[in-house]
Amino acid sequence: MPPDLTHPIALALRALALQYPEAREEFPWGDRVYKVRGKIFLFLDDGAGHLGVGAKLPQSNAFALMMPGCTPTGYGLGRAGWVSGRFVPGSEPPVELLASWVRESYIAVAPKRLSKVAGTA
C-alpha cells in the first residue's frame, strides 16, 4: 500500500473521488486507484516530490495533453483517452481543473445509471 497522501490537491481529489456513488479506493500493483464497479476511473499519487494524476478524458483529452507534465497514459491506455499528469510542486494546475478531470473520468467509466444518480450526467 502506498504511503498516505499529504499533498493538499491530492487530498482534495481523493475526497471528491470517494463522494461518487459506489467509488472505492484500492491499491492494486501498489498504486492508489479509485474504482467504480471494479473499473478504475482515477490514478492518484503524491510521492517522490510530485503530484501524479491519471484520468480517462474522452472530451478534454487534447487540451490536457497540451499541458506541461501531461502525456498519454502508458500500457496502451493512452489510446483509450487516458492522460497522466506529473506535476512538481508549484506547477500543479488549479484544483478545479483536476476536479473536472475526476468528474469526466467517473462519467466515462461509471455505468450511466450511477452517473445519473450522482447528478453528473
Secondary structure as GFF3:
##gff-version 3
##sequence-region A 1 121
A	DSSP	alpha_helix	8	19	.	.	.	ID=ss1
A	DSSP	beta_strand	23	26	.	.	.	ID=ss2
A	DSSP	three_ten_helix	28	30	.	.	.	ID=ss3
A	DSSP	beta_strand	33	36	.	.	.	ID=ss4
A	DSSP	beta_strand	39	45	.	.	.	ID=ss5
A	DSSP	beta_strand	51	56	.	.	.	ID=ss6
A	DSSP	alpha_helix	61	65	.	.	.	ID=ss7
A	DSSP	beta_strand	70	72	.	.	.	ID=ss8
A	DSSP	three_ten_helix	77	80	.	.	.	ID=ss9
A	DSSP	beta_strand	82	87	.	.	.	ID=ss10
A	DSSP	alpha_helix	95	109	.	.	.	ID=ss11
A	DSSP	alpha_helix	112	117	.	.	.	ID=ss12
###
